[in-house]
Amino acid sequence: MGGAVKDIASKSELDNLRQSGAPIALHFWASWCDASKQMDQVFSHLATDFPRSHFFRVEAEEHPEISEAYSVSAVPFFVFFKDGKAVDTLEGADPSSLANKVGKIAGSSTSAEPAAPASLGLAAGPTILETVKENAKATVKDRAQPAPTTENLNDRLEKLTNSHPVMLFMKGTPEEPRCGFSRQVVGVLREENVDFGSFDILSDNEVREGLKKFSNWPTFPQLYCNGELLGGSDIVLEMQKSGELRQVLSEKGKQSLEDRLKTLINSEKVMLFMKGSPDEPKCGYSSKVVKALRDENVNFGSFDILSDEEVRQGIKSFSNWPTFPQLYYKGELVGGCDIIMELSNSGDLGATLSE
């Protein structure tokens, strides 16, 4: 296996590999995480430097049973095995520490590979190491900015989980799921003819990580009904088979349309009801407003009114505003495209949304 990094497909496969007693380095990673991708390059170089050791990868959220077994809550994350036992771990993008920990398990094995000196991180290659270091600097810079308090984040998560009677936090969108488990749950909800909202957790890492603690549920997708967590893909599939899912979701009608609209409007301090998403607007007016907000560096939430006809028609009457997009600030309507562009051209948009 020398020099190769192989993907693990199941916990049973990993358990069988551990029984060999050979030194093993295991990388828990995620395709959406830049630090994971960079450390994966370091990992691959180390696999070449230590051909008698075994190097494996696990996509953390695709294999929750493995991630939960080793208490993985963030990526990149590494677990090191010796004689079939987990002897060390490493969290975060630290190439030098990774190289040293690999060297320890390899150097202390019967393969008689040399232990890694502290400088072994250079084996990963200067270009890769510089990239990782720059990423670490960016992370430090980001942390220096004022961050939302846990209380504020929890308020936001509570609003999001209540933004639709049935709310799915998933990878991707219902039209383009980005993992098999999300695709399964979307399929189940559509089979049951359930009207549901969704949030792409790949688009917002703060929500992604915060929701794991908020719900005490480490993986995605997560399905909520009237603000209460039902569970992930396994539970949803079991509930469908037993017929319990349809019964539970029938309770969704208890929330009135007006209450639902109020929850949506107040789900973010600045909230845009638009056609499409900020990254893929589906009309020129929505695209203009998104650009104006981004030019002012305004953080805002959004709702695609094309995805929900009930909201689309209901909010016209609710706001007494017949067209889209519609922009709200602290629960109050600011206006549509024309008003937003006037505020932007006069230089008043930023001030209006920060009063």
Secondary structure, 3 states (H helix, E strand, C coil): CCCCEEECCCHHHHHHHHCCCCCEEEEEECCCCHHHHHHHHHHHHHHHHCCCCEEEEEECCCCHHHHHHCCCCCCCEEEEEECCEEEEEEECCCHHHHHHHHHHHHHCCCCCCCCCCHHHHHHHCHHHHHHHHHHHHHHHHHHHCCCCCHHHHHHHHHHHHCCCCEEEEECECCCCECCHHHHHHHHHHHHCCCCCEEEEHHHCHHHHHHHHHHHCCCCCCEEEECCEEEECHHHHHHHHHHCHHHHHHHHHHHCCHHHHHHHHHCCCCEEEEECEECCEECCHHHHHHHHHHHHCCCCCEEEEHHHCHHHHHHHHHHHCCCCCCEEEECCEEEECHHHHHHHHHHCCHHHHCCC
